[in-house]
Amino acid sequence: MTATMTTPTQEEAAAIRRWAEALWAAEKAISDAYAALDPVRDSVFREIRLADIRCLKLLCEVTNHRGEAERAAEKILSSVSDDAR
């Protein structure tokens, strides 16, 4: 069985771009949230069992997804035929 190719539309590319923009806002908010924790000592995090909260894994994941969304939107826009625009 052969998979059919779906041609993305400009509207879909715009939706993905809005997704990337929302991820950028989330990335900024997470970064600001981590900055708010700067005065908290590591020993305090350990004491209240939140030592992993300082891990920047979430920020890295959001950043990666934002980049993927931006690349996908660009790829779609470059592949959309003039008829589909």
DSSP file (Angstrom, degrees, kcal/mol; ACC not computed):
  #  RESIDUE AA STRUCTURE BP1 BP2  ACC     N-H-->O    O-->H-N    N-H-->O    O-->H-N    TCO  KAPPA ALPHA  PHI   PSI    X-CA   Y-CA   Z-CA
    1    1 A M              0   0    0      0, 0.0     2,-0.4     0, 0.0     0, 0.0   0.000 360.0 360.0 360.0 134.4    0.0    0.0    0.0
    2    2 A T        -     0   0    0      1,-0.0     2,-0.3     0, 0.0     0, 0.0  -0.826 360.0-125.9-102.5 134.5    1.3    3.4   -1.0
    3    3 A A        -     0   0    0     -2,-0.4     2,-0.3     1,-0.1    -1,-0.0  -0.575  26.3-124.7 -75.8 137.5    0.9    6.4    1.2
    4    4 A T        -     0   0    0     -2,-0.3     2,-0.4     1,-0.0    -1,-0.1  -0.606  21.7-120.5 -82.9 144.4   -0.7    9.4   -0.6
    5    5 A M        -     0   0    0     -2,-0.3     2,-0.5     2,-0.0    -1,-0.0  -0.699  21.6-152.1 -85.6 131.6    1.1   12.7   -0.5
    6    6 A T        -     0   0    0     -2,-0.4    -1,-0.0     0, 0.0     0, 0.0  -0.909   7.7-142.6-105.0 126.5   -0.8   15.5    1.1
    7    7 A T        -     0   0    0     -2,-0.5    73,-0.0    73,-0.0    69,-0.0  -0.798  20.8-134.2 -89.7 116.8    0.1   19.0   -0.2
    8    8 A P        -     0   0    0      0, 0.0     2,-0.2     0, 0.0    76,-0.1  -0.328  17.9-132.4 -68.5 151.7    0.0   21.4    2.8
    9    9 A T     >  -     0   0    0     71,-0.1     4,-2.0     1,-0.1     5,-0.1  -0.542  21.6-110.7 -99.2 167.7   -1.7   24.7    2.3
   10   10 A Q  H  > S+     0   0    0     74,-0.7     4,-2.4     1,-0.2     5,-0.2   0.858 120.1  58.1 -63.9 -34.9   -0.6   28.2    3.1
   11   11 A E  H  > S+     0   0    0      2,-0.2     4,-2.0     1,-0.2    -1,-0.2   0.893 105.8  48.9 -62.0 -40.1   -3.2   28.2    5.9
   12   12 A E  H  > S+     0   0    0      2,-0.2     4,-2.3     1,-0.2    -1,-0.2   0.897 109.9  51.3 -66.7 -39.8   -1.6   25.2    7.5
   13   13 A A  H  X S+     0   0    0     -4,-2.0     4,-2.3     1,-0.2    -2,-0.2   0.905 109.4  50.6 -62.3 -40.7    1.8   26.8    7.3
   14   14 A A  H  X S+     0   0    0     -4,-2.4     4,-2.3     2,-0.2    -2,-0.2   0.887 108.9  51.8 -64.7 -38.2    0.3   29.9    9.0
   15   15 A A  H  X S+     0   0    0     -4,-2.0     4,-2.0     2,-0.2    -2,-0.2   0.907 110.4  48.1 -64.3 -41.5   -1.1   27.7   11.7
   16   16 A I  H  X S+     0   0    0     -4,-2.3     4,-2.4     2,-0.2    -2,-0.2   0.884 109.9  52.6 -66.7 -37.9    2.3   26.1   12.3
   17   17 A R  H  X S+     0   0    0     -4,-2.3     4,-2.2     2,-0.2    -2,-0.2   0.904 108.3  50.3 -63.9 -40.2    3.9   29.5   12.4
   18   18 A R  H  X S+     0   0    0     -4,-2.3     4,-2.4     2,-0.2    -2,-0.2   0.884 109.1  52.8 -63.4 -37.2    1.4   30.6   15.1
   19   19 A W  H  X S+     0   0    0     -4,-2.0     4,-2.4     2,-0.2    -2,-0.2   0.929 108.4  49.6 -61.4 -45.5    2.3   27.4   17.0
   20   20 A A  H  X S+     0   0    0     -4,-2.4     4,-2.1     1,-0.2    -2,-0.2   0.891 110.2  50.9 -61.2 -40.0    6.0   28.3   16.8
   21   21 A E  H  X S+     0   0    0     -4,-2.2     4,-2.1     2,-0.2    -1,-0.2   0.897 109.8  49.6 -65.2 -39.5    5.1   31.8   18.1
   22   22 A A  H  X S+     0   0    0     -4,-2.4     4,-2.2     1,-0.2    -2,-0.2   0.889 110.3  50.8 -65.6 -38.4    3.2   30.4   21.0
   23   23 A L  H  X S+     0   0    0     -4,-2.4     4,-2.8     2,-0.2    -2,-0.2   0.872 107.1  54.2 -66.1 -36.0    6.1   28.1   21.8
   24   24 A W  H  X S+     0   0    0     -4,-2.1     4,-2.3     2,-0.2    -2,-0.2   0.922 108.6  48.8 -62.3 -43.0    8.4   31.1   21.7
   25   25 A A  H  X S+     0   0    0     -4,-2.1     4,-2.4     1,-0.2    -2,-0.2   0.900 112.3  48.6 -63.2 -40.1    6.2   32.8   24.3
   26   26 A A  H  X S+     0   0    0     -4,-2.2     4,-2.7     2,-0.2     5,-0.2   0.904 109.0  53.2 -64.8 -41.2    6.3   29.6   26.4
   27   27 A E  H  X S+     0   0    0     -4,-2.8     4,-2.3     1,-0.2    -2,-0.2   0.917 110.7  47.0 -59.4 -44.3   10.1   29.5   26.0
   28   28 A K  H  X S+     0   0    0     -4,-2.3     4,-2.5     2,-0.2    -2,-0.2   0.913 112.2  49.9 -64.1 -43.6   10.3   33.1   27.3
   29   29 A A  H  X S+     0   0    0     -4,-2.4     4,-2.2     2,-0.2    -2,-0.2   0.903 111.7  47.8 -64.3 -41.1    7.9   32.4   30.2
   30   30 A I  H  X S+     0   0    0     -4,-2.7     4,-2.5     2,-0.2    -1,-0.2   0.913 111.5  50.8 -65.1 -42.4    9.9   29.3   31.3
   31   31 A S  H  X S+     0   0    0     -4,-2.3     4,-2.1    -5,-0.2    -2,-0.2   0.918 111.4  47.8 -61.1 -43.7   13.1   31.2   31.1
   32   32 A D  H  X S+     0   0    0     -4,-2.5     4,-1.7     2,-0.2    -1,-0.2   0.881 109.9  53.5 -63.9 -38.1   11.7   34.0   33.2
   33   33 A A  H  X S+     0   0    0     -4,-2.2     4,-0.7     1,-0.2    -2,-0.2   0.915 108.9  48.2 -64.1 -42.6   10.4   31.5   35.7
   34   34 A Y  H >< S+     0   0    0     -4,-2.5     3,-1.1     1,-0.2     4,-0.3   0.899 108.4  54.9 -63.8 -39.0   13.8   29.9   36.0
   35   35 A A  H >< S+     0   0    0     -4,-2.1     3,-1.5     1,-0.3    -1,-0.2   0.853  99.9  60.9 -62.8 -33.7   15.4   33.4   36.5
   36   36 A A  H 3< S+     0   0    0     -4,-1.7    -1,-0.3     1,-0.3    -2,-0.2   0.745 100.4  56.5 -64.7 -21.6   12.9   34.0   39.4
   37   37 A L  T X< S+     0   0    0     -3,-1.1     3,-2.0    -4,-0.7    -1,-0.3   0.488  75.5 102.5 -87.7  -3.7   14.5   31.0   41.2
   38   38 A D  T <  S+     0   0    0     -3,-1.5    -1,-0.2    -4,-0.3    -2,-0.1   0.840  77.8  52.4 -51.1 -41.0   18.1   32.4   41.0
   39   39 A P  T 3  S+     0   0    0      0, 0.0     2,-0.5     0, 0.0    -1,-0.3   0.639  87.5  98.8 -74.4  -9.3   18.1   33.5   44.7
   40   40 A V  S <  S-     0   0    0     -3,-2.0     2,-0.1    -4,-0.1    -3,-0.0  -0.646  75.1-129.9 -82.4 125.9   17.0   30.1   45.9
   41   41 A R    >>  -     0   0    0     -2,-0.5     4,-1.7     1,-0.1     3,-0.7  -0.411  13.5-122.8 -73.2 148.5   20.0   28.0   47.2
   42   42 A D  H 3> S+     0   0    0      1,-0.3     4,-2.4     2,-0.2     5,-0.2   0.854 112.5  60.4 -57.1 -36.1   20.4   24.5   45.9
   43   43 A S  H 3> S+     0   0    0      1,-0.2     4,-2.2     2,-0.2    -1,-0.3   0.854 102.9  51.5 -62.9 -33.0   20.4   23.2   49.5
   44   44 A V  H <> S+     0   0    0     -3,-0.7     4,-2.2     2,-0.2    -1,-0.2   0.918 108.3  51.0 -68.5 -43.4   16.8   24.6   49.8
   45   45 A F  H  <>S+     0   0    0     -4,-1.7     5,-3.4     1,-0.2     6,-0.5   0.916 112.1  47.6 -58.6 -42.5   15.7   22.8   46.7
   46   46 A R  H ><5S+     0   0    0     -4,-2.4     3,-1.2     3,-0.2    -1,-0.2   0.911 109.4  53.7 -63.9 -41.9   17.1   19.6   48.0
   47   47 A E  H 3<5S+     0   0    0     -4,-2.2    -2,-0.2     1,-0.3    -1,-0.2   0.883 113.9  40.4 -62.1 -40.2   15.5   20.1   51.4
   48   48 A I  T 3<5S-     0   0    0     -4,-2.2    -1,-0.3    -5,-0.1    -2,-0.2   0.275 116.0-115.3 -94.7  12.9   12.0   20.6   49.9
   49   49 A R  T < 5S+     0   0    0     -3,-1.2    -3,-0.2    -5,-0.1     3,-0.1   0.838  85.2 114.5  60.2  38.5   12.7   17.8   47.4
   50   50 A L    > < +     0   0    0     -5,-3.4     3,-1.8    -6,-0.2     4,-0.4  -0.075  24.6 128.6-122.3  32.1   12.6   20.0   44.3
   51   51 A A  G >  S+     0   0    0     -6,-0.5     3,-0.9     1,-0.3    -5,-0.1   0.830  70.9  57.1 -59.4 -32.2   16.2   19.6   43.3
   52   52 A D  G >  S+     0   0    0      1,-0.2     3,-1.8     2,-0.2    -1,-0.3   0.616  83.9  83.1 -76.5 -10.1   15.2   18.7   39.7
   53   53 A I  G <  S+     0   0    0     -3,-1.8    -1,-0.2     1,-0.3    -2,-0.2   0.796  84.3  59.8 -64.6 -25.9   13.2   21.9   39.2
   54   54 A R  G <  S+     0   0    0     -3,-0.9    -1,-0.3    -4,-0.4     2,-0.2   0.584  79.6 112.6 -77.6  -8.3   16.4   23.7   38.3
   55   55 A C    <   -     0   0    0     -3,-1.8     3,-0.4     1,-0.1     4,-0.2  -0.448  62.1-149.8 -65.5 133.7   16.9   21.2   35.4
   56   56 A L     >  +     0   0    0      1,-0.2     4,-2.4    -2,-0.2     5,-0.2   0.149  64.7 113.6 -92.2  19.9   16.5   23.1   32.2
   57   57 A K  H  > S+     0   0    0      1,-0.2     4,-2.5     2,-0.2    -1,-0.2   0.916  75.5  49.8 -58.8 -45.8   15.1   20.1   30.4
   58   58 A L  H  > S+     0   0    0     -3,-0.4     4,-2.5     1,-0.2     5,-0.2   0.923 110.8  49.4 -60.6 -45.4   11.7   21.6   29.8
   59   59 A L  H  > S+     0   0    0     -4,-0.2     4,-2.4     1,-0.2    -1,-0.2   0.914 111.4  49.7 -60.7 -43.1   13.2   24.8   28.4
   60   60 A C  H  X S+     0   0    0     -4,-2.4     4,-2.5     2,-0.2    -2,-0.2   0.901 110.7  50.0 -62.7 -41.6   15.4   22.8   26.0
   61   61 A E  H  X S+     0   0    0     -4,-2.5     4,-2.5     2,-0.2    -2,-0.2   0.924 111.6  47.1 -64.6 -44.4   12.4   20.7   24.9
   62   62 A V  H  X S+     0   0    0     -4,-2.5     4,-2.4     1,-0.2    -2,-0.2   0.913 112.2  51.1 -63.5 -42.1   10.2   23.8   24.2
   63   63 A T  H  X S+     0   0    0     -4,-2.4     4,-2.2    -5,-0.2    -2,-0.2   0.918 111.0  48.3 -60.8 -44.3   13.1   25.4   22.4
   64   64 A N  H  X S+     0   0    0     -4,-2.5     4,-2.3     1,-0.2    -2,-0.2   0.920 112.0  48.4 -63.2 -44.1   13.6   22.3   20.2
   65   65 A H  H  X S+     0   0    0     -4,-2.5     4,-2.4     1,-0.2    -1,-0.2   0.878 109.6  53.3 -65.0 -36.9    9.9   22.1   19.4
   66   66 A R  H  X S+     0   0    0     -4,-2.4     4,-2.4     2,-0.2    -1,-0.2   0.931 109.6  48.2 -62.5 -44.5    9.8   25.8   18.5
   67   67 A G  H  X S+     0   0    0     -4,-2.2     4,-2.4     1,-0.2    -2,-0.2   0.904 111.1  50.3 -62.2 -41.6   12.7   25.3   16.1
   68   68 A E  H  X S+     0   0    0     -4,-2.3     4,-2.4     1,-0.2    -1,-0.2   0.905 110.8  49.6 -62.3 -41.8   11.1   22.3   14.5
   69   69 A A  H  X S+     0   0    0     -4,-2.4     4,-2.5     2,-0.2    -2,-0.2   0.908 110.5  49.6 -65.1 -42.1    7.8   24.2   14.1
   70   70 A E  H  X S+     0   0    0     -4,-2.4     4,-2.2     2,-0.2    -2,-0.2   0.922 112.7  46.9 -62.8 -44.2    9.6   27.2   12.5
   71   71 A R  H  X S+     0   0    0     -4,-2.4     4,-2.5     1,-0.2    -2,-0.2   0.896 111.7  51.4 -64.8 -39.3   11.5   24.9   10.0
   72   72 A A  H  X S+     0   0    0     -4,-2.4     4,-2.7     2,-0.2    -2,-0.2   0.917 109.4  49.5 -64.1 -43.4    8.2   23.0    9.2
   73   73 A A  H  X S+     0   0    0     -4,-2.5     4,-2.7     1,-0.2    -1,-0.2   0.923 112.3  47.7 -62.2 -44.0    6.4   26.3    8.4
   74   74 A E  H  X S+     0   0    0     -4,-2.2     4,-2.1     2,-0.2    -1,-0.2   0.912 112.0  50.2 -62.5 -42.0    9.2   27.5    6.2
   75   75 A K  H  X S+     0   0    0     -4,-2.5     4,-1.1     2,-0.2    -2,-0.2   0.914 111.8  47.8 -63.1 -43.1    9.3   24.1    4.4
   76   76 A I  H >X S+     0   0    0     -4,-2.7     4,-1.4     1,-0.2     3,-0.7   0.941 111.1  50.5 -63.7 -46.7    5.5   24.2    3.9
   77   77 A L  H 3< S+     0   0    0     -4,-2.7    -1,-0.2     1,-0.3    -2,-0.2   0.863 110.8  49.4 -60.5 -35.5    5.6   27.7    2.5
   78   78 A S  H 3< S+     0   0    0     -4,-2.1    -1,-0.3     1,-0.2    -2,-0.2   0.713 115.9  43.2 -76.7 -18.5    8.4   26.9    0.1
   79   79 A S  H << S+     0   0    0     -4,-1.1     2,-0.3    -3,-0.7    -2,-0.2   0.533  84.2 110.2-104.2  -7.0    6.5   23.8   -1.2
   80   80 A V     <  -     0   0    0     -4,-1.4   -71,-0.1    -3,-0.2     5,-0.0  -0.518  68.2-128.3 -71.6 129.6    3.0   25.3   -1.5
   81   81 A S    >>  -     0   0    0     -2,-0.3     4,-0.9     1,-0.1     3,-0.6  -0.338  19.7-112.0 -72.8 159.9    2.0   25.6   -5.1
   82   82 A D  T 34 S+     0   0    0      1,-0.2     3,-0.4     2,-0.2    -1,-0.1   0.830 118.6  58.3 -61.0 -31.3    0.8   28.9   -6.4
   83   83 A D  T 34 S+     0   0    0      1,-0.2    -1,-0.2     2,-0.2    -3,-0.0   0.850 105.2  49.2 -66.2 -34.1   -2.7   27.3   -6.8
   84   84 A A  T <4        0   0    0     -3,-0.6   -74,-0.7     1,-0.2    -1,-0.2   0.632 360.0 360.0 -82.1 -14.1   -2.8   26.4   -3.1
   85   85 A R     <        0   0    0     -4,-0.9    -1,-0.2    -3,-0.4    -2,-0.2   0.473 360.0 360.0 -78.0 360.0   -1.9   29.9   -2.0
